[in-house]
Amino acid sequence: MNLEELKKLKEKAQRQVALREGNKKYRVVVSMGTSGIAAGARDVMKTMLDEIEKRGLDDVEVRVTGEHGLEDVEPVIRIEEAGGEETTYARLDAEKAKKIVAEHLGKGKKVENLAVGKQKKTD
Amino acid sequence: MMEELSLHLLDIAMNSLAAGARCIQIAVLESQRRDRLILRVRDDGRGMDAATLQKVLNGATTTKASRRKKIGLGLALLRQTCEMCDGRLRVWSRPGRGTSVTASMRLSHVDRPPLGDLTATIEALCAASPDVDVQLRYHSDEGKFCFSSQELRQQKG
């Protein structure tokens, strides 16, 4: 750990505060219980925050929850859309997280091969 | 197992959020001179009674049966790590008055996990809980650093 890294934290947190204001189209919920953290949920979240910022996606908010009851397939995230649609993605890593930001949050296209379980579909 | 101590800090802070904390103070004190590493997470959440605290420290409850409660295996794992590294884990808690978790270790101990990406831990917490004041105090022999997420928000207006 060094002090320089920590100083960057302030600037970064400041930018992310700006991204958090107002009602959002997408809410990303990261499963951040003990098992999620041990499986890599923090780094998935960090990657998503970085990518969201890099792409200037200001219609997205990122939150956390305790366990999803999906301990075997962590890291897990759920994307909730303003229209009520929900998608769960499982067994994530940084690369997959980037893809989800680019496709689902960036272009509104679900990444079917990473999604799991029943999805509420509007179409 | 948690490979980084900063992941343990996140795990403990998630418990604080689950306990309804409005303010989470994380301190990392790293001294090569004294060969000591101290990690502390203090919150103003709802706290625990003595019986619950005992269970938490012993990891006697499974995460599954207790999903809605402030109990898991996290602290039991951290306690094991502390004791392995010539340190200990102390938890203070009172119902209605919050919880304080202090972990100490010998900095140079060969089994001590790395602190890891502390920045990622704080970022995740800040994003996760915009209304909670997430504070970090980091001290080393070289200097210190303080951070407060609510201070940032106030500066923002």
Contacts between the chains, C-beta under 8 A, distances in Angstrom:
chain1	res1	chain2	res2	distance
A	1	B	28	7.3
A	1	B	30	6.9
A	1	B	115	5.2
A	1	B	118	5.7
A	1	B	138	7.0
A	1	B	140	7.4
A	3	B	138	7.6
A	3	B	140	7.7
A	3	B	142	6.6
A	3	B	143	5.7
A	3	B	145	5.4
A	5	B	118	8.0
A	5	B	119	5.7
A	6	B	118	7.4
A	6	B	119	6.6
A	6	B	136	7.6
A	6	B	138	6.0
A	6	B	145	4.5
A	6	B	147	7.1
A	7	B	145	7.1
A	8	B	119	7.3
A	9	B	119	4.8
A	9	B	122	6.0
A	9	B	123	6.9
A	9	B	136	8.0
A	9	B	147	6.3
A	10	B	147	6.2
A	10	B	152	7.0
A	12	B	119	8.0
A	12	B	123	6.7
A	13	B	122	7.5
A	13	B	123	6.7
A	13	B	126	5.3
A	13	B	147	7.6
A	13	B	149	6.3
A	13	B	152	5.6
A	14	B	152	5.4
A	14	B	155	7.7
A	14	B	156	7.0
A	16	B	123	7.3
A	16	B	126	6.9
A	16	B	127	6.1
A	17	B	126	8.0
A	17	B	130	7.5
A	17	B	149	7.9
A	17	B	152	5.8
A	17	B	153	5.7
A	17	B	156	5.5
A	18	B	156	7.0
A	20	B	127	7.6
A	20	B	130	5.4
A	30	B	124	7.9
A	30	B	128	7.7
A	32	B	10	7.2
A	32	B	14	5.5
A	32	B	124	7.2
A	32	B	128	7.0
A	33	B	14	6.8
A	33	B	63	6.8
A	33	B	72	7.2
A	34	B	11	5.3
A	34	B	14	7.9
A	34	B	63	6.0
A	34	B	72	4.8
A	34	B	73	6.0
A	34	B	74	4.5
A	35	B	63	6.7
A	37	B	2	7.0
A	37	B	7	5.3
A	37	B	10	5.7
A	37	B	11	5.2
A	37	B	14	7.4
A	38	B	1	6.8
A	38	B	2	5.7
A	38	B	7	7.2
A	42	B	7	6.3
A	42	B	10	5.7
A	42	B	117	7.8
A	42	B	120	5.7
A	42	B	121	6.5
A	42	B	124	5.3
A	43	B	117	7.8
A	43	B	120	6.7
A	45	B	120	8.0
A	45	B	124	4.9
A	45	B	127	7.3
A	45	B	128	8.0
A	46	B	117	7.6
A	46	B	120	4.4
A	46	B	123	6.2
A	46	B	124	6.5
A	49	B	123	6.3
A	49	B	124	7.8
A	49	B	127	5.8
A	62	B	127	5.1
A	62	B	128	7.4
A	63	B	127	7.6
A	63	B	128	5.7
A	63	B	129	7.9
A	64	B	14	7.0
A	64	B	17	7.6
A	64	B	124	7.1
A	64	B	128	3.9
A	64	B	129	7.7
A	66	B	14	6.9
A	66	B	18	5.9
A	66	B	67	6.6
A	67	B	63	6.6
A	67	B	64	7.9
A	67	B	67	5.3
A	69	B	67	7.5
A	71	B	63	7.8
A	71	B	64	7.9
